[in-house]
Amino acid sequence: MTPLAARYTIERKTSERRGTPLNSDEPATLAELFVKAAADLGRNDALTFKRDGRWQHISSNEIIIRSENIALGLYSLGIRKGDRAAILAINSPEWTLADAGCQFAGVVDVPIYTTLAASQVDYVVNDCQARVFFFDTSGSYERIADELDARSVEHLIFFDDSGVDHDNAISLTDLEQRGSELRNSQPGLIARLVNAVEPDDTATLIYTSGTTGEPKGVMLSHTNLISNVIDAAERYAFESSDISLSVLPLSHVFERTGMYVYLMYGMGVHYAESIDKVPDNLQAVRPTIFIGVPRIFEKVYEKARIAAARANPLRERIFDWAIDVAKEYALCVESGGQPSMALLAKHGLADKMVYQKLRDFFGGRLRFCITGGAALSDEIYLIFTGSGIGIMQGYGLTETSPVISSNNPIAKKLGTVGRPIRNIEIRIASDGEIETRGPGVMQGYYNKPDATHDALSDDGWFKTGDIGSIDADDFLKITDRKKELFKTSGGKYIAPSPIEQMIRSSRFVSQAVLVGSERKFPGALIVPNFDMLGSYAELKGLDVRTPADLCKNERIRDLIERQIAAATSQLSQFEKVKRFALIDHEFTVEGGELTPTLKIKRRVIDEKYRAIIDALYSD
């Protein structure tokens, strides 16, 4: 197949929102990014996925051809520049192709998390007035069909053939065929569509997860996204030989931008089959780059710790010793020190006994991991860094496309989220709120001018809603969410996130949520690590069989109380947890307690567990 760049020319364009002028080799629109990547760094295995038990590939050239056909297919359905197309699907090459097709056509795509309730999906589709709705399978459509009252939707497009018997439905294959036919009859049309797209046109509409209220559609332009791709990746030294595994949902701007980075640098992208299959896929793919939210790394560590505890007491003691050595080693190196000969000897032994197995879990050839979306605890950072797995923590929001700051292999500092990326400015407001400006800041909230106005300072800086500080070396540290700070009845302000991280550092705690707004003291809802507690109960000969039994057992409660006290011993008296309740099930996305990016929905938890919270303060 002839590359697109050889068939027609994409006009060079400029953006008023770009922080610095584009270099001649930098793309101005997402369509140009796809084309340039194929022309300069084309590979036969650009996208790799597993179907029917075997790994299959899509070449860079095929991405362009199929994206063009999808764009032309949408045009044949009457879809025009600026129209909205919703996407509800798990990660797959079809997701990326649907996105690319929309960008070639100038269509604004609207990614939707597959975990959203039907009523939430209906809200998003109605709010953005989508004319097209992409689904991966008929099952995804059937799950929401009864509550979907979206009169704007004219066409359903399924990635497979499972849903084509629905009204106004076709498969992606049929859409591409329509596009191919239109290409033959109107050979110059695709060039006109691509060149009609301007850098400052809206490329995508991403709805926030609504942790503090009604979801808002964040309008991101081509310039927003491309500037972030270029500027955030500047110091990472990505290479075309790098291999990635796509795990986070592409409906999340973090993974979406990561996908554009992969393609721009010519990396090989592999799609995880599912969350459950990630461990197997890591072994098969052996990625060199891995992007994940902090909870993924916490889960990996928990599983390794549980495996050691279940093996035998000696293995558990060796594991605990090795983890202490990893933290000591990482602290020394991170502070610029030189490890002693004794520490180097201990670290070398621990590496053979423990760390190598931890690295092998990720496939054994990781260069580094990148994490964001939530806070990564210093302990988890030190454990992985000391084990030879570099984790680069960054910070950003959907509204900033997303990266604002990032640690990187060249410059990183413990306890921070790095320095501002190129072309991004950060300042701290008088009340401690982090504010930023730069080419990645959104165009605004869709159909919500008042919310857009409220999100900006009087002089036009975006207000992140996070509290933080900037140190003498220009590294940013996040303290808490501004809206999550609460005040006790005694007038003391408490930042819950750092305290929750402390409590979660206990091996016996899986999740923790601080409560206590307008109460006399802070309390906590604790979801225990039932695997670890089960081993503990067995060792102590406790008669407990279920999570509910564990939560009611007084010796278990006493253990958790001691763990909380030890983890929070350095806090001021007014910050310490005085009472807690054990919850016999995990907080989940499906249960409504977590956002799709695994952030706590405090408002939901306050309402859902009101009786339990009230009981903590009953006397």
N, C-alpha and C positions, 0 to 999 in steps of 0.2 A: 504494500500500500504506500502511496506517496504521502509524505508528511504534509500537514495542512500548510505549514510555512512555505512550502514549495509551490502551493497551488494559488495562494493569494496572500496579500500583505496586510498585516494588522497595522492600522495607522497609529503613529506615536501620539500619546496624549499626555496632558499634564493635569495635576490636581491642585486646587487651591488650598486643600487641607494638609498637604504633605509637609512635614517639618523641614526637609531638605530637598533640593531638586533631585529628580530621578536620574540615576546614571543611565547611560545609553543601553546597558544590558539588563536593566531592571524592568520587570513587567509592570504595567499600569493598571491592568484589569485581571480578574481571575482567569478569564478565557486565555489571555496572553500568557499567564503563568503556566497553564496546562500546555499550551503550544510550545512555549520556549523550553520547558522541561523535556518535552518529547524530541524537539529538534536538537538540543544541546547534549542531553544526557539520556537519550532513549535506551530502554532496556527491554528485553523480551519478557522479563518477569517483574514488570512494574507493580502489578497487583497480583497477589497470590492468595488463593482461597481453597478450602477443602470441600469437595462435593463427591458424593458416592464413594467415600472412603479413600480418595486420593487428592493430592494437592494439584491444583490447576493454575494456569497463569494467563494474565492479560498483558499484552505488550503496551509500551508507551504509545505506539502508533495506533493501536486498536482503541485505546482510550479516546484519542482525538476523533477518530472516525465515528465511534459510537456516540460520543458526546455531541458531535455535529448532527448526527441522525436524530438524537433525542430532541435537540433544539428545533430542528426542522419538523419533527413529528408534532411537537407542541404547537408550532406555527400552523401546521395543517389542521389542528383542532380549533384554531381561532384564538389561541393564546398569544398575547402580545407583550411587548416590553412593559415592565412595571406591574404586570399581573402577578398574583401570588399563587404558589404551589406548595401545599403541605406535604411533608414526608414523615410517615410513621413506619419505621422499619428498624430492625436490628442491623448492626454493622455488616456490610457486605460490599463487594465491588459494585453492585447495582446501586447502592446508596451513593457512592462516590460518583458514579456515572450520571445518576439523576441530578445530583448537585451540579456537576460540570455542564450537563445539558442545559440546565436552567441558566447558568452563567453565560453560556454561549448565546442564549436567546434573549438575555436581559430580563429574564423572569426572576422575581424575588422568591427564593425558596424559604419555607418555614419549617424547620425541623421540630419534631415533637417526640418527647421521650416515650418509649414503649411502655413505661411503667405508670404513666399518667392515667388517672381514672377517666372513664368515658365522659363524665360531665366536664372535666377539665379540658379534654381534647375538643369537645364541642365548643367550649368557651373560646379557645384559641382560634379554631377554624372560622367561627363566626366573627370574632373580633378583627381578624385580618382579611376576611372575605375572600378566602382561597377559591379559585376557580378549578384547580386541579388538586387531586389528592393521590399521592403515591403510597402504596402499601407493599410490604414484603410478601404477605400471604393473605389468603381469604380469612384465615383465623384471626389475624389482626383487625381486619375490617369487622368481622362478626362480633368481636368483643365489644366494640363501641357502637355498632349499628343502631341498636335500640334507642340510644340516647343522643345520636348524632342528628341534629336538626339544622344542618348547614345548607340553606337554600342556594348559597352562592356556588357550591360545588357542582360543576357540570360534567366532570370526567374523573373516573376512578382508573388508576393505572397500577397494575399488579406486577411485581417483579417476576412472579412465576405465572402459570396458567390457571392457578387454583380459583381465582375470583372472577374470571372473565364472563361467567354466566349472570353476573349482576347487571342491572341497568346501567348504561353509559360506561361500561367497563371494558378495558382492553389490557392486554399484557404489554410489558415493556418491549418484548420482541416485536409485537405488532406495531407499537409506536415507532420503533426504530425502522421498521420496514416502510411505514408511511413517510418517514423522513428521507429514507434512501430514494424513494420514488420521486419525492419533491425535489431532491438534489438533482436528479436526472432531468426533470422538466424545467427547473429554474436554477441552473448551475451557479449563478452569481448571488443567490439569495443568502447563503450562509455568511458570505463576506459582508453583506449589508447588515445582517443581524449582529455580527460580532463587532463591527465598527460603529454601530449605533450606540453601543454601551460606553458610557463615560465613567472615568475613575470615581467621580463623586456620586454616581447613581447608587441607590440602595441595592446591595447584593443579597442580603439575607435579613430575615426578621426572626430574632431568637427571643422566646418568651422566658422571662425570669421564673425561677421556681416558686416564687411567692412565699418565702419564709416569713415575711412580715405583712402580707396582705395580698391583694389581687395581683395576679401575674401581669407583667407589662411587656409589651413587644419592643425589644431593643433593635433599632434600625442601624445596621452596620453597612457601610459602603465598601466598594472594592478597595478604595484607598485605606480605609480603616483596617481591613484584614491584611492587605498586602504589606502595608507599612509595618504591621506587627510581625508578620512572617519574616520580613527582611531584618528588622531591627532587633527582634528578640533572638534570632538565630546567629547574630553577628559574631558572638564570642564562643560559639560551641564547636567550631571546627568539624561540622558534619561532613561526611564523605560519601561518595557514590557507592562505596563498598559497604556502607552501613546497612544493617537489616533491622527492621522494626516489626513489632507485633501490636496491632491495633486492638486494644482491650476496652478502653473507655468508650461510651456511646458517642457516635458522631454527631448526635443532637446536641452535645456539649461543645461549646465554643473552644475549649481547651484541646480536645481531640481533633476537632475540625481544623483548627489552625495547625496543629501538629501534622495532620494529613497533608496540608499544603506545603509544609516544610519538607516532609518526606519526599514529595514529588518534585519540589523545586531543586532539591539537592541530588535527585536521581537515586534515592535510596529504594531498596526493595521493601514493599509493604506486604505484610501478611495479616490476614484477618483472623482473629481468634474465633473458633467455632461457637463458643458460648462461654459464660463465666465459669461454669463447671469444668469446661475443657481447657481453661487457661494453663493449669500445671502441665498437662500433656502437650499442649501447643508450644509452651516455652521449651520443653525438651526437644521437640521436633524442629522448631524454627531456630532456636539458639540465637536470639536477637542480640545486637550490639548496642541498641538504643531502646529504652523502655520508658514509656510515659504512663504514670499511674497516680491516683489520688492516695493520700497518706494511709487510708484504711487498708489498701492492698498490702502495703509494707507491714502494717500492724498485724494483719492476718497471717502473713508469711512467718513472721516472728513467733506469733502465738502457736502456729502449727508445729514449728520446729521445737518450741519449748515443751509442748504437750507430748510430742513424740519422744523426747528425752526423758520426760517424767514417767511415761508409761513403760519405757524400756526396762530400767532398773535404777535403784538409788545411786549407783556409781555413775551411770551415764548422766543422770540429772545433775549430780555434783560437778561433773566435768563440764557439762554445758553451762551451768551457772558461772563456773570459774572462767570459762572462755569468754563469756559475755562481759564479765567484769574487766578482763584483759583488753577486749576490743574497745570498751569505753575509755579505759585508761590510755590506751595507745592513741585513739582518735583525739582525745583531749590534748594530749601532748603535741601531736602533729598539727592540729588545728590552731593551737596557740603559738605555733612557730618554733616549738622546742625540738630538741633532738632526743629521741628515745634512748634510754640507757641500755647497756648491753644485756642486763637482766630482763628488761621489758621486751627487748627484741627477741631474746631466747624464748620467753613465755609466749610471745605473739606467734613466733614460728611454729611452736608446738601446737598452740591452739588452732592455728591455720590448718594443720594437717588433720586435726581431730574433729573440728567443728566448722570452721569458716568455709572450707572447700565445699562441704555439703550444702551450705547456704547458697554459695555462688552457683553450684550445680543445679539448684532448683530453678534458676533463671536461664539455664542452658550453658553456663560456664564461660561465656565470652562477652559479657556486658562491658562496654566502655564506661557507661554511666547511665543513671536513671534521672528522669525529670519529674518533679511532683509539684502539685498545686491544687487549687480548689478548696483546700482546708488547711488547717495548721498541722504541721508535722512536729511531733514532740522532739525535744533535744535528745532524749534517750534513744528513740528509734533511729534518729540521724546518726548518733555516735555508734550504735551497734552495727549498723550497716556499713558506715564509713570505715570503722575499725575492722570489719570483716572483709574489706576489699571491694565493697560495692558502693561506688560514689553516688550520692543522691544530691541533685541540684534543686533546691527549693526556690520556687518563684511565687509571685503574687500578682493577682489581677482580678478582673471582673468581666462579666459578659459585656458590660457597658464600655470596656476599654479594649476589647477585641482579641485577647483578653489581657495580655501581659503588660504589667506596669514596671515591675522590677524582677530581677532574677540573679541568683547565684549561678556561677558557671565554672568550668574547669580552670579558668584563668584567675578568677577572683571570687572567693566564697568566704563566708564567716558564719560560725555557729550561732544559732539563735536569731538569725536574720533571714529576710527573704531577698537579700541581694541589693545591688545598686540599681538605680533606674536604667532601663534599656535605652539605647540610642534614641534621641529625639523626644524623650519623655521627661517632663519636669514634675517634681514632687515637692509639696510644701506641707507643713503641719499648721493647721488653723489654731486659733487661740484656745479652742476647747479640746485640742488634741486630735481632731479629725484629720485624716490624710486626704489631701486634695491633689489633683493631678491635671495636667493638660498636655496635649500632643496629638499627633495625627491619628492615633488609635481610638480617641474618645468618640463615642457614638454620635450619630446624627440627632438622636432624640428617641423618645418613647412614642410608638405608633399611636396616633389619635389621642395622645395624652399631653397636650401642651402645658398644662399646669404641673404635671409630674416632671416634665422635662425642665421647666423653669425652676422647680424646687430642687432639682438635682445639681444645679449650678450655683456657684457663688455669685455675688454681685459683679465680680470682674471676670466671670466666665470660666472658672476652674471647676472641674467635676468633683463633687463631694462623694467620696467612696463609701461613707458610712462606717469606716473602720477607724479605730484609734491606734496611733502608733508614734514612733519617734525616729529621727535620723541621727546616726552617730557621727563622730568626727571624720570617719572614713567614707561617709555618704552611704552607708548601708542602712536599709530600712528594717525596722522591727515592728511587728504587729502586736498590739496589746489585746485588743478585743473588738467586737462589733459594737459600734456606738449604741445601736438600738437594743443590744442585749445586756448592756449595763443595767443593773437594778439597784434600788435603794432599799435598805432595811427600814423597819419602822423607827429605828434609832438614828436614821439619817446618814448611815454609812453606805457609800457606793461600792458595789462588788462587781468585778469582771469575772463572769463564770468560766469562760473557755480555759484560761490557764489552770484554774483549780480542777476542772474536769480532766485536763491532761495529766495532772499530778495523780489523781485518783486512778486513772486508767493505767498508770505505770505499774500498778499491782498486777501480778500474774493471775490473780483471782477475780479481776474485774474486766468485763468486756466493754461495757458502755456506762457512761455516767452523765447525768443531767442535773445541774444545780438549780434549785428553786429557792424562793424566799423573798420575792418582791413584796415590799411593804409588810413583811413579817419581822419578828423579833430577831431571827437568826437564819443563816442559810441551812437548808436541808438538801438532800440529794436522793434522786431515784437511781438505783444501781441495778444494772443487768449483770449478773455474775458470769464469769467464764465457767460454764457448767462442766466442760471437760476437765479443767484443772480441779474444780471443786469435787467432781466425782472421784478423781484419783485421791484427793485429800480425805474424802469421806471413807473411801475403802481402806486407806492406810490407818485411819483412826477407828475403824470398825463401827461407823455410824450407820444406823438403819434408815437410809434414804434411798429412794428408787426413782424419783421424778424431780424435775426442776422445781416444782411446787413444794416437794418435801424439803429440798435443800434450802429454799427461801424461808421456810418456817422453822428450821432447826436452830436452836439457840446457840449451839457451838459454832455453827456456820456464821450466824449473825455476829457472834463475838469475834470470829476470825476477820470478817469484813470490817468491823469497827476498828480493830487494831491496824488493819492494812490502811484504812483511810487516815487514821491518826498519824501513822508513820510517814505516809506519803505527803501529808500537808503540815508537817511539824513546824516548818519555817514560816507559815502564814501568820498574819496578825490574828489576834483572838477573835475579832469580829468577822473574819473571813472563814474561820474554821467551821466545818460541817458539824452541827450538833446532833442532828437526827437524820436517819436515812430509811428508805424503804427498798426492799429487794423485789425486783420485777422478774417473774418467772418465764419471760419470753423476750426476745430481742426486739428493739425498735427497728422497724423496717420501712422501706419505701412503700411496699404494698399496704402496710398498716397505717400509712399516712404520717408517721412520726419523723421520717427523713425525706429530704429532697432527693431527686434522682442522682445528685452528686454527693449524697450521703451526709449532707449537713442536717443538723437538728432543727426541726420545726418546733420552736419553743411554744408558740401560741397553740399549736395542736396538742402538744404534750400537756400544757397547762389545763386545757379543756378536757382532754381524754382521761387524764389521771387526777382530776380535781378531787375526787373523794379520798384517794390515797394521800395526796398532798395535804389536804385539810386535816387528815388524821395525824400527820406529823406535828401539827400545831394545836391539837385538840385540847390539851390541858395547859 
